[in-house]
Amino acid sequence: MSKDPSTQEDQSDAKERRARGEFVRGVSGFRHAIGDADFPAAPGRFHLFVALNCPWCHRVTLARNVLGLQDSITMDVAFPNRTDKDDQADPNLWEFAPDRLATLTGKPLPECTAETGTGNALRLAKQIYQAEGSTEQSVPILYDKIARRIVNNESAEIIRMLDRTAEALGSSIPRADRVRLYPDAPTQRAEIDGLNDLIYTTINNGAYKAGFSSDQAIYTAAFDAYFDTLARLDNLLSDGRPFLTGQDFTEADLRLFPTLYRHDPVYYVRMKLNGARIIDYPHVWRWLCRVYALPGIADAGSLVHCRQGYFGRSWNGVVPKGPFKPMAYPDAYEHPSLA
């Protein structure tokens, strides 16, 4: 199992740390890969189960889109709120419920689907795991429709294997025009790995450390590290480079984007990360707008799902309406000059 700190959190003393009020992310249990003997790369063979409010799923939907795999990898989308306390199965489970009403809109969310990947029309993501004797219940899930098995449920590994096997999976984008998220050059990989470690620890997972930890000192440390890294990234981008490692969009950009996409409209309030907005970091803001403008990026996520999922699960279920200054989101991401 991978020990990469940008893939999973250190699990030492996890029970005691949680008892002290620290948010400790668990470890994904399915770590096979497309290309293994049991899971050969082929168009139409694989399926994704995701929730559009989940930033870890957002990594995967971003990779699917920028690599041109929308037509060759099918996908089901869970409702952003999980099951409630009165559910016949259990509370807090990801549910495929296309007819469920969102409190934010008063209507079903058009992106939500029934479960189609297993062929069994299951209601809960948990049931996909139960079929393999697992008690896990998280998304994303990469599923093999031929073998009828879970391939992998670790987002960092899924995006890398999609990048590696995009051609064999049937990408609709010619190789010459397709991004390479994790290029072969050792120097580029070393730079991406270093950024991934920093971004995962202080930004991706750091947002959850701040928002979901109940210890003031742990929250403060996560808050400070988060904004220290934003300042560091703003300085990195101040030399005019379009992306984090230079001229090319890579895995480092893809992994940073989901958290910063959520920051101003969601995390600023929900994760208690109210030190500043992304729009207050001009170079990072322009980077965020630049990434948002890339083909496939805007369609890979939904701030309606994000707002519904994060605030709709709060104690009263009320979803904030804003922000609307300087402009409603995500429309603001089409205006780099706002910063």
C-alpha positions in Angstrom: 0.0 0.0 0.0 1.3 3.4 -0.9 2.9 5.5 1.8 3.0 8.6 -0.4 2.1 11.5 1.9 0.3 13.2 -1.0 -1.9 10.2 -1.4 -3.0 9.4 2.2 -2.6 10.7 5.7 -0.4 9.2 8.3 -2.5 6.8 10.3 -0.3 6.6 13.4 -2.3 7.0 16.6 -5.4 7.9 14.5 -7.9 6.8 17.1 -6.3 8.9 19.8 -5.9 11.9 17.5 -9.6 11.8 16.6 -10.4 11.6 20.3 -8.4 14.8 20.8 -10.5 16.6 18.2 -8.3 16.2 15.1 -9.8 15.3 11.7 -7.9 12.2 10.4 -8.7 11.0 6.9 -9.0 7.3 6.6 -7.2 5.0 4.1 -8.7 3.7 0.9 -8.8 -0.1 0.8 -9.0 -0.9 -3.0 -5.7 -0.2 -4.7 -5.7 -2.2 -8.0 -4.8 -0.5 -11.2 -6.1 -0.3 -14.8 -3.5 -2.4 -16.6 -3.3 -5.1 -14.0 -3.9 -8.6 -15.3 -7.5 -8.6 -14.0 -8.3 -5.1 -15.2 -7.0 -4.6 -18.8 -7.4 -1.1 -20.3 -10.2 -1.0 -22.8 -12.8 1.6 -23.9 -16.2 1.2 -22.3 -15.0 -1.2 -19.6 -14.7 1.1 -16.6 -17.2 3.2 -14.6 -17.0 5.9 -12.0 -19.2 6.5 -9.0 -18.7 10.1 -7.8 -20.3 13.0 -5.9 -19.8 16.4 -7.4 -19.5 18.1 -4.0 -16.6 15.9 -3.0 -13.2 17.4 -3.8 -11.6 14.0 -4.1 -14.2 13.0 -6.7 -13.6 16.3 -8.4 -10.0 15.3 -9.0 -11.3 12.3 -10.9 -14.0 14.0 -12.9 -11.4 16.7 -13.9 -9.0 14.0 -15.1 -11.8 12.2 -17.0 -12.7 15.4 -18.8 -9.2 16.9 -19.6 -8.1 13.5 -20.9 -11.1 13.1 -23.2 -12.5 10.0 -21.5 -16.2 11.1 -21.1 -17.4 8.8 -23.8 -15.3 5.8 -22.8 -15.7 5.8 -19.0 -19.3 5.9 -17.8 -20.3 7.7 -14.6 -23.0 7.9 -11.9 -23.4 10.9 -9.7 -24.7 10.6 -6.1 -26.9 13.2 -4.4 -24.7 15.7 -2.5 -26.5 15.2 0.8 -26.0 11.8 2.3 -28.8 9.7 3.8 -30.5 11.3 6.9 -30.9 9.9 10.4 -34.2 8.2 9.6 -32.9 6.3 6.6 -33.8 2.6 6.5 -30.2 1.6 6.0 -28.1 4.0 8.0 -27.5 7.8 8.1 -24.6 9.5 6.4 -24.4 7.3 3.3 -23.8 8.3 -0.3 -27.1 7.7 -2.2 -27.9 7.5 -5.8 -31.2 9.4 -5.8 -32.0 11.4 -9.0 -35.5 12.4 -7.7 -34.3 13.7 -4.3 -35.0 17.4 -3.9 -32.2 19.9 -3.1 -33.1 22.4 -0.4 -31.0 25.0 -2.3 -33.2 24.8 -5.5 -36.3 23.0 -4.4 -35.9 20.7 -7.3 -34.0 17.5 -8.2 -30.4 18.2 -9.3 -30.2 17.2 -13.0 -26.6 15.9 -12.7 -27.7 13.2 -10.2 -28.2 9.7 -11.5 -29.5 6.3 -10.6 -26.8 3.6 -10.1 -26.1 2.0 -13.5 -22.5 0.7 -13.2 -23.1 -2.6 -11.5 -26.3 -3.5 -13.4 -28.1 -4.0 -10.1 -29.6 -0.5 -9.6 -28.2 -0.2 -6.1 -29.3 2.8 -4.0 -26.2 3.2 -1.9 -22.4 3.4 -2.6 -22.0 1.2 0.5 -23.8 -1.6 -1.3 -21.2 -1.6 -4.0 -18.6 -2.3 -1.3 -20.7 -4.9 0.5 -20.8 -7.0 -2.7 -17.0 -7.4 -2.2 -17.2 -8.0 1.6 -16.0 -4.5 2.4 -17.4 -2.1 5.0 -16.1 1.0 3.2 -18.6 3.5 1.9 -16.6 6.4 0.3 -16.5 7.8 -3.2 -15.0 8.0 -5.8 -15.1 4.4 -6.9 -13.5 3.2 -10.1 -15.4 0.0 -11.1 -14.8 -2.6 -13.8 -18.2 -3.4 -15.4 -16.8 -6.6 -17.0 -15.1 -8.1 -14.0 -17.9 -6.6 -11.8 -15.3 -5.6 -9.2 -14.0 -2.4 -7.6 -10.6 -1.4 -9.1 -9.6 1.5 -6.9 -11.1 4.0 -4.5 -8.0 6.3 -4.0 -8.5 9.4 -6.1 -4.7 10.2 -6.4 -4.1 6.8 -7.9 -7.1 6.9 -10.2 -6.1 10.2 -11.8 -2.6 8.9 -12.4 -3.8 5.6 -14.0 -6.2 7.5 -16.2 -3.4 9.6 -17.4 -1.2 6.6 -18.0 -3.8 4.6 -19.9 -5.8 7.3 -21.7 -4.9 6.1 -25.2 -5.9 2.5 -24.5 -9.1 3.6 -22.7 -10.2 5.4 -25.9 -9.5 9.1 -25.3 -11.3 11.3 -27.8 -8.4 13.8 -27.8 -5.5 13.1 -30.1 -2.3 12.4 -28.3 -0.6 15.5 -29.6 -3.3 17.7 -28.2 -3.9 15.8 -24.9 -2.4 17.0 -21.6 0.0 14.8 -19.8 -0.7 15.1 -16.1 2.4 13.3 -15.0 5.1 13.6 -17.6 7.9 11.1 -18.0 10.8 13.5 -17.3 12.2 12.8 -13.8 12.8 16.5 -13.1 9.1 17.3 -13.9 7.9 14.4 -11.8 10.1 15.5 -8.8 8.6 19.0 -9.0 5.1 17.7 -9.3 5.6 15.3 -6.4 6.9 18.1 -4.2 3.9 20.3 -5.0 1.5 17.4 -4.5 2.9 16.8 -1.0 2.6 20.5 0.0 -0.8 20.9 -1.6 -2.3 17.7 -0.1 -1.0 18.4 3.4 -1.8 22.1 3.8 -4.6 22.8 1.2 -6.6 19.7 0.2 -6.5 17.9 3.6 -5.7 21.1 5.4 -9.1 22.6 4.6 -10.7 19.6 6.4 -8.3 19.8 9.3 -9.4 23.4 9.8 -13.1 22.8 9.2 -13.8 19.6 10.9 -11.3 19.5 13.8 -12.8 20.4 17.2 -9.5 21.4 18.9 -8.7 25.1 18.7 -4.9 24.6 18.4 -5.3 22.0 15.6 -7.6 24.4 13.8 -5.2 27.3 14.2 -2.2 25.3 12.9 -4.2 24.1 9.9 -5.6 27.6 9.2 -2.1 29.1 9.3 -0.6 26.4 7.1 -3.4 26.9 4.6 -2.8 30.6 4.2 1.0 30.3 4.3 0.8 28.0 1.3 -1.6 30.3 -0.6 1.0 33.1 -0.1 3.7 30.8 -1.3 1.8 29.7 -4.4 0.9 33.3 -5.2 4.6 34.1 -5.1 5.4 31.1 -7.2 2.9 32.2 -9.9 4.1 35.9 -9.7 6.9 35.2 -12.3 4.2 35.0 -15.0 4.1 31.2 -15.5 0.6 30.0 -16.5 0.6 26.9 -14.4 2.3 25.7 -11.2 5.3 23.9 -12.9 5.6 26.3 -15.9 4.0 26.2 -19.3 2.0 23.0 -19.0 -1.1 22.0 -17.0 -0.1 19.0 -14.8 -1.4 16.8 -12.0 -0.2 19.5 -9.5 -2.7 22.0 -11.0 -5.4 19.4 -11.2 -5.0 18.5 -7.5 -5.0 22.1 -6.3 -8.0 23.2 -8.3 -10.9 21.5 -6.4 -10.1 23.1 -3.1 -9.5 26.6 -4.4 -12.6 26.3 -6.6 -14.6 25.8 -3.4 -12.8 28.4 -1.2 -14.6 31.7 -1.8 -18.2 30.4 -2.1 -18.0 27.5 0.4 -14.8 27.0 2.5 -14.4 30.6 3.5 -17.5 30.1 5.7 -18.0 26.3 6.1 -14.3 25.4 6.8 -13.7 28.5 8.9 -11.0 29.6 6.4 -12.0 33.2 6.6 -8.5 34.7 6.6 -8.8 35.8 2.9 -10.5 34.9 -0.3 -8.7 33.5 -3.3 -9.6 36.7 -5.1 -7.3 38.4 -2.6 -4.3 36.5 -4.1 -4.1 38.1 -7.6 -1.7 35.5 -9.1 -3.5 32.5 -7.7 -6.9 34.0 -8.8 -5.7 34.4 -12.3 -4.3 30.9 -12.3 -7.7 29.7 -11.0 -9.5 31.5 -13.8 -7.0 30.2 -16.4 -7.6 26.6 -15.3 -11.4 27.1 -15.2 -11.2 28.2 -18.9 -9.5 25.0 -20.0 -11.7 22.6 -22.1 -13.6 20.2 -19.8 -12.9 21.9 -16.5 -16.1 23.9 -15.9 -18.2 20.8 -16.7 -16.3 18.6 -14.3 -17.8 20.2 -11.1 -20.8 22.0 -9.7 -20.9 24.7 -7.1 -24.6 24.0 -6.6 -23.7 20.5 -5.5 -20.9 21.9 -3.4 -23.1 24.4 -1.6 -25.9 21.9 -1.2 -23.5 19.2 0.1 -21.5 21.2 2.6 -24.3 23.5 4.0 -27.2 21.2 3.4 -25.8 18.8 6.0 -25.4 21.4 8.6 -27.6 21.4 11.7 -30.5 23.3 10.1 -29.9 22.4 6.5 -30.0 26.0 5.3 -27.7 26.8 2.4 -26.3 30.4 2.2 -27.3 32.4 -0.9 -24.1 34.2 -1.5 -21.6 35.4 -2.2 -22.7 37.8 -4.9 -19.8 40.3 -4.6 -17.8 41.0 -6.7 -19.8 38.6 -8.8 -21.8 35.4 -8.4 -19.7 32.2 -8.5 -18.7 30.3 -10.7 -19.3 33.2 -13.1 -16.5 35.1 -11.3 -14.0 32.5 -12.5 -14.5 33.8 -16.0 -13.1 37.2 -15.0 -9.4 37.1 -14.1 -9.3 40.9 -13.9 -11.5 40.9 -10.8 -8.3 40.4 -8.7 
